[in-house]
Each structure stands twice: as C-alpha cells, then as structure tokens.
Amino acid sequence: MHSSVLRFNALVTFAVAILALICALASFSDYFNNPSPTADVKVLSINWFHKQPNGNEEVRITLNISADLRSLFTWNTKQVFGFVAAEYETPQNALNQVSLWDIIIPSKEDAKFLVQITNKYRFIDQGSNLRSKEFNLTLHWHVMPKVGKMWADKIVMTGYRLPDRYR
C-alpha cells in the first residue's frame, strides 16, 4: 500500500491546490468592486517661497486635505497608501512630480480624514522654474490587497499658481 509519507504528501498537495484556488477567487472578486473615492486638496497659504544659494527654488505651503477613500476597502484590502503630489511642467520635463505629503491607511475606519498641514516633504525645483508656475495638486493612492495585484488611481485638482516673486 501507500506509506504515510506519500499520504502526507498527497494531503499537503491537495491543501496547497485548494489554497491557491481560494487566493485566485479572492483576487478575482476585486474586479467586481467599483470604488468611488472623493477628495479635495486646497492650498490655504504659501508660507514662504525663496531661491536657495545653489539656485534651486523652494516653496512651503499649507494644505487642506479632505478625502473619503472608504470605498477602496473590500474584504481583500490590506491597506491603502496615499500621497499628495504637486505636478507641473518645465522646459526640460513634460511632467515634474514632487511629493508633498503621504499617509498609510490601515483600515476602512481611517479612510475618511480631514487634515490641515504644511508640506511634509520639501517642494524644491532644481533651477528657477517655479515663479508664476501653474501646478496641479494630485491625490494618488495605491491599494495593497491581501491577495492579488496592487492597483493605483488618482484625483487631480487643477488651477493653482505660485507667486511671481520670492517671499
């Protein structure tokens, strides 16, 4: 007959196959979720704007960030990583992105928030490209599932402009 080692091997192989099937079904179930997150990011004030001795320009701004990302959470969501970026064009680059603030959202209960904060990361441009520059504020998010493929999306808020002189 079969030895106990062969029986154990068959049992483990069957268990792993069933686990793989359950993981595939969990990942597939996320395709039926149609999230509808909302967000609004506003510039409350430009605290200072100056040119550094090395020629780079730096801006410190106060942001009002309100978001409701609860619809991103399903039973398969482990966490959501979100960040606000300033996006603008320069003659050298069609798209410049500077991360201003980020958050890790571990649960659905934490996914609705309102914060008023100065930029957590430095808003610096290498060169003199920021004076009178139009820029967008974009809330990006990356949904990290327990099983399956990570996905990302964003909401863009347009119509912001930096001052034409240093403060």
Secondary structure, 3 states (H helix, E strand, C coil): CCCHHHHHHHHHHHHHHHHHHHHHHHHHHHHHCCCCCEEEEEEEEEEEEEECCCCCEEEEEEEEEEEECHHHCCCCEEEEEEEEEEEECCCCCCCEEEEEEEEEECCHHHCEEEEEEECCCCEEECCCCCCCCEEEEEEEEEEEECCCCCEEEEEEEEEEECCCCCC
